Amino acid sequence: MERVRMVFSGSGGQGVITAAIILAEAAVIHEGLNATQSQAYGAAARGGATRSDVIISEGEINFPKVIQPNVLVCLTQQAYTTYYPILRPGGLLLCDTRYVTTERKADAWQVELPMYQSVMEQIGKPIVFNICMLGAVVALTDVVSRDSVMKILKERIPAGFVEINEKALNLGFDLGQAKKR
């Protein structure tokens, strides 16, 4: 892996920024890679547009913003409409089937997964939707290991919530693995 440029996008309250932070920490702390993470919020804390940029690299990172991502995650229709044009040709576009209706305009590997629906059916708590998405990203990109992400989750969240987050991570990972090229 030389360098992966990722944009996680959605709306406030979906946890896209938290997922991006967890991914960057997993890369640095447990994989020995370099990573940057930055974020932008909409006007509202909940419901407003949210974007988080993550760059993971074996080498030095000179600029923390992503201009043309290799990986774009869209968890809302607004995020998809806004950001799909910036996706690097041949990149990965990951969308949730409940919230996003994709068009075949992007020159990308488009993966549409029922992440929210799967979380609600198998776990019943939407609070781990972002961790399910993160599991899918890990499965589809191999940018870090699932174990590295789980170690960060265990370090960051209260012990009583580890099991539900592990279920969500594994659920997303399995969804991603099923669509892997």
C-alpha positions as CSV (number, residue, x, y, z in Angstrom):
1,M,0.0,0.0,0.0
2,E,1.5,3.3,-1.1
3,R,-1.3,5.8,-0.1
4,V,-5.0,5.6,0.4
5,R,-7.1,8.8,0.3
6,M,-10.6,8.4,1.8
7,V,-13.6,10.6,2.3
8,F,-16.3,9.5,4.7
9,S,-19.5,11.5,4.2
10,G,-23.0,11.6,5.7
11,S,-25.0,13.7,8.1
12,G,-24.3,14.7,11.7
13,G,-25.1,12.0,14.1
14,Q,-24.3,9.1,11.8
15,G,-20.8,8.7,13.3
16,V,-18.8,9.2,10.1
17,I,-16.2,11.3,11.9
18,T,-15.9,8.8,14.7
19,A,-15.4,6.0,12.2
20,A,-12.7,8.0,10.4
21,I,-10.8,8.7,13.6
22,I,-10.9,5.0,14.6
23,L,-9.6,4.0,11.2
24,A,-6.7,6.5,11.4
25,E,-5.8,5.5,14.9
26,A,-5.8,1.8,13.9
27,A,-3.4,2.6,11.0
28,V,-1.0,4.6,13.2
29,I,-1.1,2.7,16.5
30,H,-1.5,-0.9,15.4
31,E,-0.3,-1.0,11.8
32,G,2.7,1.3,12.0
33,L,1.5,3.5,9.2
34,N,1.2,7.3,8.8
35,A,-2.3,8.8,8.9
36,T,-4.1,12.1,8.9
37,Q,-7.7,12.7,9.7
38,S,-9.6,16.0,9.3
39,Q,-13.3,16.8,9.3
40,A,-15.9,19.4,8.3
41,Y,-19.3,19.9,9.8
42,G,-22.5,21.4,8.4
43,A,-24.4,24.1,10.2
44,A,-26.2,21.7,12.4
45,A,-24.5,19.2,14.8
46,R,-27.1,16.6,14.0
47,G,-28.6,16.3,10.6
48,G,-26.2,18.7,8.9
49,A,-23.7,17.6,6.3
50,T,-20.5,15.9,7.6
51,R,-17.3,15.0,5.9
52,S,-14.1,13.4,7.2
53,D,-10.9,13.0,5.2
54,V,-8.5,10.2,6.0
55,I,-5.1,9.6,4.4
56,I,-3.2,6.5,5.2
57,S,0.3,6.0,3.9
58,E,3.5,4.1,4.4
59,G,5.4,7.3,3.6
60,E,5.2,10.9,4.7
61,I,1.9,12.8,4.3
62,N,2.4,16.5,3.3
63,F,-1.1,17.7,3.0
64,P,-4.0,16.5,5.3
65,K,-7.0,17.2,2.9
66,V,-8.2,14.8,0.3
67,I,-8.8,16.3,-3.1
68,Q,-9.5,13.2,-5.2
69,P,-10.3,10.2,-3.0
70,N,-9.5,6.5,-3.9
71,V,-12.3,5.6,-1.5
72,L,-15.6,7.5,-1.0
73,V,-18.2,6.5,1.6
74,C,-21.6,8.1,1.3
75,L,-24.2,7.5,3.9
76,T,-26.8,10.1,2.7
77,Q,-28.1,11.1,-0.7
78,Q,-26.8,14.6,-0.2
79,A,-23.3,13.3,0.5
80,Y,-23.5,11.2,-2.7
81,T,-24.7,14.0,-4.8
82,T,-22.1,16.4,-3.5
83,Y,-19.0,14.1,-3.5
84,Y,-19.3,11.4,-6.1
85,P,-17.8,13.8,-8.8
86,I,-14.5,14.0,-6.8
87,L,-13.9,10.3,-6.7
88,R,-10.7,9.2,-8.4
89,P,-11.4,7.2,-11.6
90,G,-11.4,3.5,-10.7
91,G,-11.9,4.2,-7.0
92,L,-14.3,2.6,-4.6
93,L,-17.7,4.2,-3.9
94,L,-19.4,2.6,-0.9
95,C,-23.0,3.6,-0.2
96,D,-25.8,2.4,2.1
97,T,-28.9,1.1,0.2
98,R,-31.4,2.6,2.6
99,Y,-30.2,6.2,2.3
100,V,-28.5,6.4,-1.1
101,T,-29.8,5.8,-4.6
102,T,-26.8,5.7,-6.8
103,E,-26.5,6.6,-10.5
104,R,-24.0,4.9,-12.7
105,K,-22.2,8.2,-13.5
106,A,-19.1,7.6,-11.4
107,D,-16.2,5.8,-13.0
108,A,-15.7,3.7,-10.0
109,W,-16.2,0.3,-8.3
110,Q,-19.7,1.0,-6.8
111,V,-20.6,-1.1,-3.8
112,E,-24.1,-0.7,-2.4
113,L,-24.7,-2.5,0.9
114,P,-27.7,-2.7,3.2
115,M,-25.6,-1.7,6.2
116,Y,-28.3,0.2,8.1
117,Q,-30.9,-2.5,7.5
118,S,-28.5,-5.2,8.5
119,V,-27.7,-3.4,11.7
120,M,-31.3,-2.9,12.6
121,E,-32.2,-6.6,11.8
122,Q,-29.3,-8.2,13.5
123,I,-28.4,-5.8,16.3
124,G,-31.4,-3.6,16.7
125,K,-29.5,-0.4,17.6
126,P,-28.7,2.2,15.0
127,I,-25.9,3.7,17.1
128,V,-23.4,1.1,15.6
129,F,-24.3,1.9,12.0
130,N,-20.9,3.7,11.6
131,I,-19.0,0.7,12.9
132,C,-20.8,-1.6,10.5
133,M,-19.7,0.8,7.7
134,L,-16.2,0.8,9.0
135,G,-16.1,-3.0,8.9
136,A,-17.2,-2.9,5.3
137,V,-14.5,-0.4,4.4
138,V,-11.9,-2.6,6.1
139,A,-13.1,-5.7,4.2
140,L,-13.2,-3.9,0.8
141,T,-9.9,-2.1,1.1
142,D,-7.6,-4.2,3.3
143,V,-6.1,-0.8,4.4
144,V,-5.9,-2.1,8.0
145,S,-6.9,-5.3,9.7
146,R,-10.1,-5.9,11.5
147,D,-8.2,-6.8,14.6
148,S,-6.5,-3.4,14.6
149,V,-9.8,-1.6,14.4
150,M,-11.2,-3.9,17.2
151,K,-8.2,-3.0,19.4
152,I,-9.0,0.7,19.0
153,L,-12.7,0.1,19.8
154,K,-11.7,-1.7,23.0
155,E,-9.5,1.3,24.0
156,R,-12.0,4.0,23.1
157,I,-15.4,2.7,24.2
158,P,-16.8,1.7,27.6
159,A,-16.6,-2.1,28.3
160,G,-20.4,-2.5,28.3
161,F,-20.5,-1.4,24.6
162,V,-17.6,-3.5,23.2
163,E,-19.7,-6.5,22.3
164,I,-22.3,-4.6,20.3
165,N,-19.5,-2.7,18.4
166,E,-17.7,-6.0,17.7
167,K,-20.9,-7.4,16.3
168,A,-21.4,-4.4,14.1
169,L,-17.8,-4.5,12.9
170,N,-18.0,-8.1,12.0
171,L,-21.4,-7.6,10.3
172,G,-19.9,-4.9,8.1
173,F,-16.8,-6.9,7.4
174,D,-18.9,-9.9,6.3
175,L,-21.1,-7.6,4.1
176,G,-17.9,-6.2,2.5
177,Q,-16.3,-9.5,2.0
178,A,-19.3,-10.8,0.1
179,K,-18.8,-7.9,-2.4
180,K,-15.0,-8.0,-2.6
181,R,-13.5,-8.3,-6.1
